[in-house]
Amino acid sequence: MNVRKSNDFYPPESATYDGDIASPASTVTAAEFSSIYSAYGYGNAIARDPNSLSYVNQIYPGLWLLAIDDCEYEDNKNIAIVAGRIKPETMLWAISQMQEAKRRHITVFGMMHHNLIEHYAGQTQLDPGYVTENWETVADEFMNAGCP
């Protein structure tokens, strides 16, 4: 049985397994990732962030899905980085999308890979990497911009 281990794209330790034998596996780029998942949001995006894989989709009139890319894949050098961080440029882009939605009386539903808030008190210390970096500030900024 051939099993592939990966973490989306650019993971330096990607491997295929044939029984107990591991061999390096090919990975995909960010552009290839958005192409592969074109039917799951990227292909119908009404806006794309040039600094990340973030996008906006209109689910139906009056409702937008803001998909925020907070993965740190560009830092994958020797080992895959699985923690979350929203780049400053992406944060500005996301806030501008929420402001545009507010101006047009559109409800925004946000999603991202990592938690935006702790699921339990102290999660960032006990389970580092599951809650996006600087989550308290980010959550406040999103809420103040109109994304509850």
Residue pairs with C-beta under 8 A, 6 or more apart in sequence:
1 17
1 18
1 19
2 16
2 17
2 18
3 16
3 17
4 14
4 15
4 16
4 17
4 25
5 13
5 14
5 15
5 16
5 17
5 25
6 14
6 25
6 27
7 14
7 73
7 80
7 82
8 28
8 33
8 71
8 73
9 27
9 28
9 29
9 30
9 32
9 33
9 73
10 27
10 29
10 73
10 74
10 76
10 80
11 27
11 73
11 76
11 80
12 76
12 77
12 78
12 79
12 80
13 79
13 80
14 24
14 25
14 26
14 27
15 22
15 23
15 24
15 25
16 22
16 23
16 24
16 25
17 23
28 36
30 53
30 73
33 53
34 42
34 53
35 42
41 55
41 57
41 65
41 67
42 48
42 53
42 55
44 57
44 58
45 55
45 56
45 57
46 56
46 57
46 58
46 64
47 55
47 56
47 97
48 54
48 55
48 56
49 55
49 69
49 89
49 90
49 93
49 94
50 93
51 87
51 89
51 90
51 93
52 68
52 69
52 87
52 89
52 90
52 93
53 69
53 71
54 66
54 67
54 68
54 69
54 90
54 93
54 94
55 67
56 64
56 65
56 66
56 67
56 97
57 64
57 65
57 67
58 64
58 65
59 65
59 109
62 105
62 106
62 107
63 106
63 107
63 108
63 109
64 97
64 101
64 106
64 107
64 108
64 109
65 108
65 109
65 110
65 111
66 94
66 97
66 98
66 108
66 109
66 110
66 111
66 147
67 110
67 111
67 112
68 86
68 90
68 94
68 110
68 111
68 112
69 90
69 112
69 113
70 84
70 85
70 86
70 90
70 112
70 113
70 114
70 132
71 84
71 113
71 114
72 81
72 82
72 83
72 84
72 85
73 80
73 81
75 81
82 129
83 114
83 128
83 129
83 133
84 112
84 113
84 114
84 115
84 129
84 130
84 131
84 132
84 133
85 132
85 133
85 134
86 94
86 112
86 132
86 133
86 134
86 138
91 138
91 141
94 110
94 142
94 145
95 141
95 142
95 145
97 108
98 108
98 142
98 145
98 146
98 147
99 145
99 146
101 107
101 108
101 146
102 145
102 146
108 146
108 147
109 147
110 116
110 142
110 147
112 132
114 129
114 130
114 131
114 132
115 123
115 130
115 131
115 132
115 135
116 131
116 132
116 135
116 138
116 139
116 142
117 131
117 135
117 139
118 124
118 131
118 135
119 130
123 130
123 131
124 131
124 135
132 138
